[in-house]
Amino acid sequence: MTTLSRYVHTFGQAMLARHGERVHKLAIDAAFTCPNRDGSKGIGGCTFCNNQSFSPNSRQPAALAQQIEAGRQVVRKRTGAYKYLAYFQAYTNTYADVEELRALYDRALAEEDVIGLSIGTRPDCVPAPVLDLLREYQQAGHEIWLELGLQSSFNNTLMQVNRGHGYEEYEAAVKAAHARDLKICTHLIAGLPGETGEHVHASLQRVLELGVEGLKIHPLHVVKGTQLANQWRRGEFTPISLHDYVQLVVELVEQTPAEVIYHRLTGTAAESILLAPSWCSMKWRVLNAIAEELQRRGSYQGKAFGEQMNGCS
């Protein structure tokens, strides 16, 4: 098995370098909703959205402390990490009054081994008071990441998948966060309807031009209970192949400056809800294929800029 971190600046190695030990995200479902589901922006959410596809918790989540304890038990056995970021993942985790958010985030940070927060949200749901709150935590010494789900920089695509926001809101959110020295991890999806690899390359370049500190790349997969599932059944959507996804991700990695941290290079869904493509249930197969392709090419993150990555040349 080829080690991905030889070729890519991964979140794991970045946290190890910064904190001197393994740090792992613990996924939390805090029972938030989304303005694209509750009627304020739309109803039904994004066409691909079924949060069970990326969250192990149901819509009746356990108490915060219980979720953290369950997560730490799994992570300690799997990775040996004893420090954690509370990763508020499902739906829109800044979509509440700022004092409600403060109480929630404070409960997570009260856990002795939780050293920071990673907050997943939409770019149209990060008003100034929320950003100021996150800056408070960062200034107090916590590791803080604001994870913005952009998915595509093309407004036509965002409209087609019913995102309920445009690229302009994302750009404004990044600038506002950076004005407070907050770190941004941007989510992009490969294989969106109507998009080619060139679209994803263009989205990456636009994101990098804004100076984001982190990236997540996901393949678009079809899960039960979504509008996308209906489109797939009607033959209106064909998922990206594993081969094409691996080639695209490798190209994106090569075009990414070495200092940018990749928090994730694929996305998976449980077999119980995944409809297509089947390879999206096999995280390590995908990651190993990406690492092996980078090795085969003699390539690495930042190669397009002539940078060096962990001794690769």
Beta strands, then each sheet from edge to edge (+ up, - down):
strand 1: 23-28
strand 2: 83-88
strand 3: 114-121
strand 4: 143-151
strand 5: 183-190
strand 6: 214-219
strand 7: 222-223
strand 8: 261-264
strand 9: 274-276
sheet 1: 1+ 2+ 3+ 4+ 5+ 6+ 8+
sheet 2: 7+ 9-
end
